[in-house]
Each structure stands twice: as C-alpha cells, then as structure tokens.
Amino acid sequence: MKRRDFITNTTAASTLVGLGGLSLASCTNLGKKHITILHTNDVHSHIDSFPNSHSKYANLGGVARRATLVEQIRNENPNTLLFDAGDIFQGTPYFNFYGGELEFKLMSALNYDAATVGNHDFDNGIDGLLAQMPNASFEMISANYDFSNTVMDGYVKPYKIYTVDGLKIGVYGLGIELDGLVTKKLYKETQYLDPFDIALDMEKRLKEEEQCDLIVCLSHLGYDYKEPDRPCDTRLAQQTYHTDLIIGGHTHTFLDQPDVRINQNGNSVLVNQVGCYGINVGRIDFYFDADSKASAKGVSIRV
C-alpha cells in the first residue's frame, strides 16, 4: 500500500474517543505517549491475495501485503503490538496440506505478539494444534478454555503483559463455546468456562494486581447476536469495568471503525473486528497523557 493511500484511509475512517473518563475536548493535545495496536481475525489460512477475477475481494489480502503494511506502521511508531483474534486455520489448501505450519511460521515472521484460540483452530484436533506450537513464536492466550487435562496444558496462557514505552498493556483471551461448533473428539477434555465471569476476573487482576495502564481482550465470541443471552463482544463491553479494547472475531463482521460501548464504570470501551481472510487490518492508536489517561482513535485498513 502506498503511503499516500495509507494516510488517506487512516484519516477518512477514524474515530477519536476518551477512555477512563478522559473528555473528548482534552484529546486535542494528543498525549506524551503513543501506543499502536494492530490486529487481524478469521484469516482462515488465506496466505495469498485474492485473484483479480474474484467477484468480491479481487486483489485484496495476502500475507505479503499485510507484512508491508505492518512494517510501515512499525517504522512510523516502534511502540506497536500485533494481535490476532482466532480462526487462524482452515479455509484454503495450505491448511489441508500443511496443517497450520505455514500459518504459524508466517505469523511468527510478521512478529505477531499474541493470538487467541478460535473454534477452527481445533480442526486438526487438539493434537494437531499442539504439533504446530513449535512454529509459533507468539503467545497463545485464552482464559476461558481450560486445557489442564489436555496435551495443550502449559502452551496457552490466560493473559500476557507487555511493557511498551514504560506502559503496561495487559491482554487476555476469550473463546466461544465449542460444543455444537466443534466435534468433541477434536477438542477432547478442553473445558469451556463462562467468558463473562472469566473476563471480570482477568480485568480485575490486570488492573488491580498488575497495575496495567491498558487492558485488551482478544475475543472469539462474535461481535453481536440477536439472542439476548448469547455471549458476544458488545455485551461483554457493557458488563466489564476495566477493559479498554475488545478485538473480536468469529462473526466475520466488517467494522469501518471501532464500535464504542459504555462499561459499568461509565467509561468508553472500543469493540473492533475487521471481517475475515486478512482483507483488512485493524489499527487502534492510544495516546496517553502525563497521568496515563488515554484517548484513542481507530480505523480498519484495507490491505
């Protein structure tokens, strides 16, 4: 992507909000520290760009083009983190032939910082997922999948803390209910825990015990559902207290910019999801003032 096009896309579809009680008026002086978070979801083994003959996504996506964009943004702001919200596997012959090896190796080459586990990441079974873990230099994060009675025990963390420019960024992961989506023989003894209960536990620990300046959830619950009792990102945002950003997946929802919801403390929570197949990369820029209060703007960048 040309620099001019990147700047145009970033400016045209961005939103600026206050977090943690910071007012919009105070965002005119963008703070002293700047953290960029990039993210993907539901890439589904799409390594190549779509062909120019494709009816919907002609010439879009592809790991090579994503790598160029990520490198450009990192050059502009070295304080950048890169995450994925699950369903890395399944969708092209690359997965059928290599079982996820290529996907993990390429994500490692792009220096992803972490990913959460999607339902399709079990498609070669939990043993197949374990077999690819040596190819992942990034963290696998999921707090509500209990892997303690499986071969994946110890390979997935509930959360991870990143220190960037002196700021502590706490990241936890949530996965969707596997029963009904994944055959039991594939996920075996993996236990699904209530994502809302786990989220409240995780954010409290990250805020109060770990003293994180920013809390991010990598979610594969899905953006929003008509069923009022079905866990989703929009409901999660409204029920939390300390989570600042929910990076979503599963429903292949294309958001041009983050959805803003209000949490239990009356503060803004950003909810974002960038569709599927690596067509878009999400970008959220956080600006911290001298008191570590944050404002943010977000955009979905077409690759």
N, C-alpha and C positions, 0 to 999 in steps of 0.2 A: 504494500500500500504506500502510495506517495505521501510524503509529509504533508503536502497541502490538503490532500483528501482526508488524512487522518485528523488534522486540526479542524477541518470543516465538519466532519462527522461528530467529533467530540463536542464542539461548541453548539451544534444545532440541536442535539437531543440530550441535554444535561439538565439536572435538577439540583438546586442548592438548598439544603435543609440544615436546621440546627439540631444537634444531638445533645442529650444530657442537660436540657434546659437552655442551651445557648440560643439566643434570638437570631432571627434572620438578619436584622439590622447590623449586628456585630460581625456578620460574615464579609463585610466589605473589605476589611483588612484581613486577608487570608493569613492564618497564623504563622507561627515561627517554625513549626514542623509539618512536614507533608509526607503522608504515607499513601501509596497507591496499592490497591488490591485488584488484581486481575483474576478472572475466573471463567471456567467453562463447565458444561454439564451435558450429559447424554450424548457424548461424542460417538458412541456405538461403533468403534473400530473404523471410523472413516479417516483413513490416512491420506488419501488423495483428494484433490479438489474435485468437485462435481464436473462432469464433462460439459462442453459447451452446448450439447444437444439436450441437456436435461430441461424438462418443462418448467421446473420451479426454481432450481438452485444452480442454474448454469454458471460454471466457472467460480463458484463460491467454495469457501472452506479449504481444507488441506493443511496438514501439519507444517509444511514448509512455509506457507504464507503466515500461519499463526506464529511460527518461530521468528519471522522477520518483524512482525508487529510487536511481539513481546520484547525482542532485543531493542527495538527503537524506544519503547516506553521505559525500559530499564536504563537506557542511556540518558534519557531525559530526567528520570528520577531513580537513582540507585536504591532508594528505600521502597522497593516494590516486592510484593508477595504474589504468588500464583497458586490458585487452588482449583480443584475440580469437585463437582457435587455428585459424582457417581454415574453408573452405567457407562463405564469405560469400554466394556466388552460388548460383543455380539452385534452384528449388523452388516458385515462385509466378509468376503472370503479370507481376509487377513486373519480374522479370529478363527475361522474354521480350520485353517492350515496351521497356524502358529499358537493358538490357544491363549492369546493375550501377551505373548512375549514381546511382539513388536510394539504394541500399545504402551507397555510399561517402559520399554527401552527408550522410546521416543519421548515420553513424558519426562523421563529422567534426563534425557539430553536437553530438554527445554527447561530443566531445573524447576519443575513443579515443587512446591513446598509441602503440599498435602492434598489428599483426596479422601472422600468418604466412600462408603460401600453402597452401591446400588443393587437392586434385585437382579439385574442381568449380569452382574459380576460373579454370580453363583452359577452361571450357565454351563460351566465345565465342572461343576461341583466344587465343594469346599477344598477338596484335594487339588483340583485344577487351579484354584486361586492361590493356594499355598505354593504350588510349583512355580508360579510366576513371581513370587515375592522377592527372590534374589535379583530380579531385574528392575526392582523399584527402589530408587534412591530417595524417594519422597516418603513421607509418613502416610499410613492408612489410619484414618481416625473415625471411630464410631463409638458413641457412648451407650446406645440403647440396644446394640447387638452384643449379647454375652457369649463370647467364644470360649469360655473357660473349659467346656467339656468337648472341645474340638481340636483338630490339628492346627487351627489358626490361633490358638491361645498364645498370647505374647507377641503376636505380629500386628495387632490392631490396638491403638491407644484410644482412650476415651476423649482425650484432649491433648493439645500441644500448645506451648507458649513460645512465641517468637519475640525477641528483643530487637527492635528496629529503631535506629536513631534515638536510643535511650528510652523508647516507649515499649511497654509490654502488651503484646497482641495475643489474646487468648482465643483459641479456636477449638470448638468441639463439634462432633458429628452426630447426625441422626439418620436412621434408616427406616424405610417403610415396612409395614407388616408383611412378612414373607409368605405366610400361609395363604394359599389361594393364588399367589403370583408365581411361586417357585415350588417345584416338587420337593417334598420332604427329603427324599434321598439325596438331593443336591446340597441342601444346607444342613442336613443331619441334625446335630444337637445344638445348633445355634439357637439361643433364646432371645425372643423379642421382648423388650421392656417398654413400658409406656413412654413415648417420646416426650410428652409434656412434663411428666414428673421428672424424667432424667434431665431435661433442659433446665428446669428450675434448680436442680441440684448442681449441674455443671456451671451455670452462670453465677450462682451464689459462691461456689468455690473459687471461680476465676476472679470474681470481683472482690470478695471479702478476704479470702485467704491468700490468693496470689497477687492481689492488688493490680489487676490488669487495667490498662488505660483504654483498651478497646476490646470488645468481645464479639466474635464472629461465629455463627453456626453454619456448618456445611450440611445441608439438609437434602435428603432424597425422599421427602414425604410427599411432594407435589405442591403446586402453588395454591390452588383453591378448589374446593368441591362444593357441589350443591348440598350434599348430605351434611347436616349441621354437626354431627358427632364424629365426622371423619377427620383425623389429624391432618393438618396442612399448614403451609408456611404463614398464611395470613392470620389464621387463628393462633398459631404459635407466637407470632409477633405481639399480638394483643394480650397474651397471657403471661409474657415474660416481664422481668423487671430491669435487667441489666444488659441484655443482648442488643448490640447496636446494628448488626448487619446479618441478614439471613440470605445465604447464597443457596438457591434452590435447584432442584432437578426433578426428574421423573415425568412431569406432565408435558414436557416439550413446549413450554409457554414462552413465546417471544415477547419480552418486555423491552420497549424502546429505552426506558429509563426505570430506575427503581420505583416500586410502589412504596408509599410512606404510610405506615400504620402507627398507632399510638399505644404504648405499653401501659402496664399497671401503674407506673410512676408518672404517667402523663407526658412521657418523652417520645420522640420520634424513633422508629425502627425502620431501616431500609430493608425491603424484600426484593430480591432481584433474581431473574432467571433469563437465560439467553438462548432459549429454543433448543436446538439439537444439532448433532452431526458436525460440530465445530464450525458452523457457519458464522457465528458471532462470538466475540469475546467481550465479557463484561468488564467495565473499568469503574472502580469507585475510588475517588480521591478524598482522603480525610485530611483536614487542616486543624492542627492543634495550637491553641493559644498558650500563653505562659502558664496558665493554670491547668493545662492538659484537658480543657474543654474542647470539644470537637465540633466542627461543621463538615459537611460532606456534599459532594456532587457526584452523580453517576451517569453512565452512558453505556449503551450497547453498540459495539463497533463491529460492523460487517467486515469479514475477512475475505 
